[in-house]
Amino acid sequence: MASSASESQREFDLEPTDNARLANLCGPLDENLRLLESRLDVEIRRRGDSFRVIGAHAESAEDTLRELFALAKDEEVTPERVHLTLQERESGQVVGDPQQHDNAVRVPRGGIRARGTHQRDYLAHIRARDLTFGIGPAGTGKTYLAVACAVEALTADRVRRIVLVRPAVEAGERLGFLPGDLTQKVDPYLRPMYDALYEMMGFDRVARFIERNVIEVAPLAFMRGRSLNESFIILDEAQNTTPEQMKMFLTRIGFGSKAVVTGDVTQTDLPAGKQSGLSQVIDILHGVDGVAFTFFDAHDVVRHPLVQRIVRAYEARSKPS
């Protein structure tokens, strides 16, 4: 990297000296350092625990390296962890911020904390309101955080069961050719929620809860006529509901219950010309007491950085010229 007037240089040591911790920070073949160089457009040179960072964002790179070195004491520093740390810094959130712990969700297998402003707002809305909508692109943590809050509420005995709901809409494939009844046909589409539950509670515990109906899988078509009390209800992929289905679902919420509705209005699988219930409900329930909306965007994507760029490209394409 050629030096220029706009570039700065930082030299520092990471202490205490700990070779295993440094190896964790740098990653195999220094892949974490290379990722930082790419994301922050800097050059990082290292000799032992002494670092030299060159580039316009050298100060930010130093701060990030110090944060990751602190993390490296207790957890594995992966490229994903580096990516998330950079996102947190961009949103003004830093390691050790007490607000992180205030927003942490406690589940049997550890703690889960919000990453970024929108995720923090989302968790705050879920805890404070009876009905919360999380709307935005894939990979922003909408469903994962909703499941975490449901597990936390169940573990703390604030609700008696978790109900996972999904519209049975054929996403380019035919449900009729899948084996089993409607519940079994919809099960594969609920896999992201199952995976989150297994991660937070363990496979055996989740299996027992499903067997005892403490965790219930309910295709949206089976919700009509029911009233769900003392339940944490999650409606996923809500962009695939019709306005009538959305109204039907929302009027199932009973006493002592909390509902979270997630979806991406740009990825509907409804037939052409059919309005999405999620798109319509934004206008209908805007400003209604007890209802909160959190809107995520490409900046909130917590998957591979390429996913962020893909979402941004699609957003740019969809904007009117």
N, C-alpha and C positions, 0 to 999 in steps of 0.2 A: 504494500500500500504506500503510495507516494505521499510524503508529508506536504501539508498546505497550511496557509495562514488560518483557515477555518478549523483546523484540527487541533486537538489538545492531547496531552500525554499525562498519564498517571502511573506512578510507581509506588508499590505498596507490598507489604508482607501480610500473609494470612496466618495469624497465630491463634492458639498455640500450634507449634509444629507437630503435625500428625500425618504420617505418610498415607495411612489407610483412609483417613478423612479426605486428604487431597486427591487420592485416586478416585474416591467416590464422587467428589466434586467435578473432576475433569471428565470422568467417564472413560469407557474403553477407547483407546486410540484418541483420547482428548475430544471425543465427539460432542460433549457438552460445551466445551470451549469453542469448537467450530460452529456450533449452533448459535452461540452468543455473538460470535463474529458476524455471522450472516444476518441475524436479526437486528443487530445494533450498528452494523456497518463499521466495525472497528477491527483492529488487529491486536491479538493477545499473545504475548510472549511470556513464557514461564521458565524459571530455573529454580527447582525445589519449591519452596513456599514464597518465592519472590515473583511478583507479577509486574509486567509493564503493559499498559493498554494505550493504544494510539488510535485516535479518531475523534470526530466531532462529538461523539457520544461516549467519550472515555469515562467521564464521571459517572454516568448512568451504569456503564458496564462494571465499574468498580463497586458501586453500591449493590448491584445484582450479584456479583461474585461473593461479596461479603454475606449477603443474605443466604445464598445457596450454601456457603461454607458453614454457616450456623445450622442450617437444616441437615447438612451432611453428617452431623454428629449422631443424629437419631433416626434418619431415614435414608433410603436409597435415592440418589439424585439421578433421575432418568431424563431423557430429552423431553418427555411430557411434563415433568416437574419444572424443568427450565422454562418451557413454553408457558405454563400456568403462572410461574413467578413473574415473567415479563408482563403477562396480561394484568396481574394484580398491581404491578407497579404503574402501568399505564392508567389504571383506574384510580390511582391514588392510595391503594391499599398496600401496606408493607408488613413484613413478617414481624410479629410481636405486637401488632396493633391490638389493644384490648377489644376493639369492636369486632374483631374476627371471632373471639371467644364468645362474645355476646350473641353472635349469629350462628354459632355452631349448633348442629343438630346431633343429639346423642342417641346412638343406636347400640344394640347389644355388642356389636363387633367394633366399636370405636366411635370416633367423632367425625362429622362431615361439616365442612364450613363453606360458606358462600364465597364465590370468587367473582369479585367485581360488583359494581353498584347495583346493576339490575338484579343479580342473584340475591344480594342482601335485601333489596326492596321486596323481592318475591317471597323470601322466607318471612319477612316481617308481616307482609300481607296475609300469608297463610296462617300465621299465628294469631293475628288480630281480627280477621274477618271470617265469616261463615262460608263465603263463596269467593274463590280466587280464580282468575283466569291467567294462565301463562301462555303468551302468544309470541311465536317467533320461529326462526329456522331450526333445523335439526342440529343437535350438538351443543345446545345452549344450556342444558341441564334442567329443562322444564320438568320432565317426567321423573328423572332421578331424584331431584330435590323434593318433589311431591311425595314420592315413595318414602324417602327418608323421614319426612314429617309425619307420614302415616305410621311408620314403624315406631317413631318416638312417641306418638300419641297412644298407640296401642300398648307399648311397653310401660308407659306411665299411667295406664288405666283411665285415660281421658276418653277413650272410645272402646267399644266392645268388639269391634271387628273392622276389617279393611275390605272394601268392595272395589274391585278393579273392573272398569267398564270400557267397552270399545265397540264402536259401530261395526257391524259385519258388512263392510263395503269391499267389493272385489277390486283390489288394486292392480288392475291389468291382468289378473288371473282368476280362474273360476273356482269359487269355494266349493261348488257342487262336486268337483272331482277329488276333493280331499276326503279322507276316510273319517268316519265317526259322525256323531250328532253335531248340532250347531255349536255347542260349547267346545267340543274337541276341535272343530274346524277353526274356531277363533283363537284357541290356545296359542298356536304359533305366532299370531300377530301380537300377543301379549308378552312375548319373550323378553323384550327389554325390561318390563316391570318385574317379571320373574327373576331375571338375572340380578336386578338391583336388590330384590328381596333376599335372594340366596347370599349375596355379598354382605348384606347388613345383618342377617339373622342366622345364616347357616342353612344348609339344605334340609337337614333332618327336622329342624324346628318349623321351617316353612311347610314341609310336607305334612307335619302333624296338624298345623293350623288349617291347612286346606282341607284335610280329612275331617276336622271338627267344624268346618265352615266358619272359622274365625277369620280366615282369608277366603273371600269368595270371588270367583270369576263370573261376571254377569254380562253376556252380550247385551247390547243396548236394547235389542228387540224384546228381551225378557224383563225389562224394567217396568213396563207399563202396568199400572194398578198397584205397584208396591209403594210403601212408605218406609224409608230407612232411618231408624232412630239410632242414636249413639254409635254412628258409623263414620269412618273416614272414607269418602268416596272419591275415586279418581276416574275421570272420563278422559281417556287418551285419544289422540288422533281426532279431536272434535271437529276439525274442518270437514270431516266426512259425515257429519250429521246434517239432516235437513232442518229447516226452521221448526217444523212440527216435532221432530225428535228432540231437538234442543230444549224446547219448552217442556216436553214430557219429562225429560231427565231432570231439569231444574226443579220441577214441582214434586220430585220424589224425596227431596231433602227433608228429613224429619227432625224431631227435637234432639238436641245434643249432638247433632251431626255437623260435619265439616266437609265441604266439597271443593275439589280442585279440578279445573278443566284446562287441558293443554291441547295445543294444536298449532299448525302452521297454515295460515289462510292462503299461502301461495302454492300449496301442494294438495289440493283437493282431488279426490278420486271419484267425485260424484259425476253422474251423467252430464254431458254438455247442456248448458242452459239451466241447470238446477242450482239454486242459490244455497250457499253453505250457511248452516245455522250459526256457526261460529262467527262468520262475517257479520251476520245480521244482529247478533246479540250484543256486539260491541256498541252499536248505536242505541239499542233498546235499553240496556242496563247501565249505560254511562251515567254516573252520578247517583245511582241508587244506593241508599244506605246499607252497609253490610257487605257490599260487593266491591272487589278490588281487581284492577287490571294491571298486569306487568307485561310490557312489550320488550322483547329481546331483539337484538339485531346481530349482524355479522361479527361485530366486535366481541360479543359474548360467547362465541363458539369456543368450547374448551377441548375440541378434538385437534387433530393435526392442523398446523397452520395452513396447509393447502385447502382444508375445508373452509376456512375463513375466506380465502381468496375466491373459492368457487361460489360461495354464498354472495359475496360482494359483486362478482361478475353477473350473477343472475339478477341481483337487485338493480344493478345499473342497466341491464338489458330491459327490465320491466318498467323502468321509469319512462314517462312520455317525453318524447324529444321536443 
